Amino acid sequence: MNVAKFIEEKALLFDKTIEKYLPRNFSKDSVLFQVTPPAYSYNLETIDKAIADPTWDILDRGGKRWRPALFLLICETLGKNEGHCIDFAIIPEVIHNGTLVIDDIEDSSELRRGKPCTYKLYGLDISVNVGNAMYYMPLLALMTKEIKLPAKALCGIYEVYVQEMINLSMGQAMDIAWHRGLANADNITEEDYLQMCAYKTGTLARMAAKMAAVYSGAEKTLVNKLGRFAESIGVAFQMQDDILDLTGQEFAKKKGGVGQDITEGKRTLMVIYTLKNASETDRKRLIEILNMHTSDQKLRDEAIALMQKYHAIEHTAQTAEKIVADSWNEVEQLLPTPESKEKLRAFAEFLIKRNM
C-alpha cells in the first residue's frame, strides 16, 4: 500500500466534507442553521469573519490529514466502507486543528506551518473562540436529519468523544505544567512522558480509531485494541515530531528553526533520557538551557549536542518503534483479512518513519 498516495488522494475529499459542516462562507442553508436555527436573525458576515475565516486559514495551511485517513482505513478493514464514513472521519481532524490554534496561544508560538499563528493574525479573543468552536462543530455530522445512526452506535461515538476530549485536556495540562516548571519537571520518568503523549497526541488517533470501530459495529474488545494501536501510532508520531524538531532542517523551518521545543522548555523523551543518563555537569547545563526559554540558536545547538552525546535521539526512535510493534501484536490476531492487516501496518510504519 502506498500510504502517502492514499492520504493525498483523500485529502481533498476530507476538506470538501469539512466544508459541508464548517463552510468557508455560511448561508441560511448551512448545516449549522438546520440543526440549531437562530431565534432572531442570521448574522452571516459576523460568523464568517469570526469563525469561517480563521478556521480555513489554519486548515488551508495543510497538515497530513492522517487521522481521518486512519478512520477510513479502519472502516474498510472492518467491512464498513460505505455510507457516511467520511462525514465522521473529519471529526478528529477538525478537533486536531482546533488544538493547534489553542496550543499556539498557550505556548506563545510565532509560526504554524510556515505562517504567523492564528492568534497573531486574528487576535486572542477570536482565536480562543474559534479553537473551541472547532472542538464541537464537526459533531454536527451526528445531528443532521440526513444521517441516521442506530442509537447504540450514536451513543458509543458520543461516549468516545467525551472520554477523549477529557484525556486531551489532561495531556495538555501535564505538558504545560512541565515546561513552565509548575511540577517537578527535572525528574519526569519515561512512563510519565508516555502517559502525557497518550493523553495528548495519542488521544485524537485513538478517537478516530474507536469511533470508526464503533461505527463499523465492532465488539468492545476490538474497539479497545484498535484504539490502543492508534494511540501508539499517535505517541510514536509525537516522538518523530520531537526528533525532527532537533534534526529535520526542512521540518523545523516551518516552525521557526531547529530546536523550538528547547525554546519552549519542553520535556521530550530525549530530554528525559538525557537527564537520567547524563553526568551531573551535563544534566545541570541542559536544565539551565531549557529554563532559559532561549531563541539563541547556539544555545539550542548546545542542548541538542548534549542529547546526541547520550544517544537520546536513537533511544527515542527505538522506543517509538517498540510501542507500535507491541500494540500491533495485540490487535493483529483480531483483524479479519491479511490485506487489511498489511494496510494498517504499512500506515503505522509510514507515520513513524517520515522525515517531514
ZITA-V15060 format. One record per backbone hydrogen bond with DSSP energy under -0.5 kcal/mol. CO is the residue of the C=O (numbers start at 1). NH is the residue of the N-H. If there is no record, write none. Layout:
# ZITA-V15060
co={CO,CO}
nh={NH,NH}
This chain:
# ZITA-V15060
co={1,2,3,4,5,6,7,8,10,11,12,13,14,15,16,17,17,18,18,20,27,30,30,31,32,41,42,43,44,45,46,47,47,48,51,52,53,54,55,56,58,59,65,66,67,68,69,70,71,72,73,74,75,76,82,84,85,86,88,89,90,91,92,93,94,95,96,97,98,99,100,101,102,103,104,104,105,110,112,115,117,117,118,118,119,123,124,125,126,127,128,129,130,131,132,132,133,133,136,137,138,139,140,140,146,147,150,151,152,153,154,155,156,157,158,159,160,161,162,163,164,165,166,167,168,169,170,171,172,173,174,175,176,177,177,178,183,184,185,189,190,191,192,193,194,195,196,197,200,201,202,203,204,205,206,207,208,209,210,211,212,213,214,219,220,221,222,223,224,225,226,227,228,229,230,231,232,233,234,235,236,237,238,239,240,241,242,243,243,244,245,247,248,249,250,251,252,252,252,253,254,257,259,259,260,261,262,266,268,269,270,271,272,273,274,279,280,281,282,283,284,285,286,287,288,289,289,289,290,295,296,297,298,299,300,301,302,303,304,305,306,307,308,311,312,313,314,315,316,317,318,319,320,321,322,323,324,325,326,327,328,329,331,331,332,337,338,339,340,341,342,343,344,345,346,347,348,349}
nh={3,6,7,8,9,10,11,12,14,15,16,17,18,19,20,20,21,21,22,31,30,33,34,35,36,43,44,47,48,49,50,51,52,53,55,56,57,58,59,60,61,62,69,70,71,72,73,74,75,76,77,78,80,79,85,88,89,90,91,93,94,95,96,97,98,99,100,101,102,103,104,105,106,107,108,109,108,117,115,112,120,121,121,122,123,127,128,129,130,131,132,133,134,135,135,136,136,137,139,140,141,142,143,144,148,149,154,155,156,157,158,159,160,161,162,163,164,165,166,167,168,169,170,171,172,173,174,175,176,177,178,179,180,182,183,181,185,187,188,193,194,195,196,197,198,199,200,202,204,205,206,207,208,209,210,211,212,213,214,215,216,218,217,223,224,225,226,227,228,229,230,231,232,233,234,235,236,237,238,239,240,241,242,243,244,245,246,246,247,248,259,249,252,253,254,254,255,256,257,256,114,260,262,263,264,266,265,268,272,273,274,275,276,277,278,283,284,285,286,287,288,289,290,291,292,292,293,294,293,297,300,301,302,303,304,305,306,307,308,309,310,312,311,315,316,317,318,319,320,321,322,323,324,325,326,327,328,329,330,331,332,333,334,335,335,341,342,343,344,345,346,347,348,349,350,351,352,353}
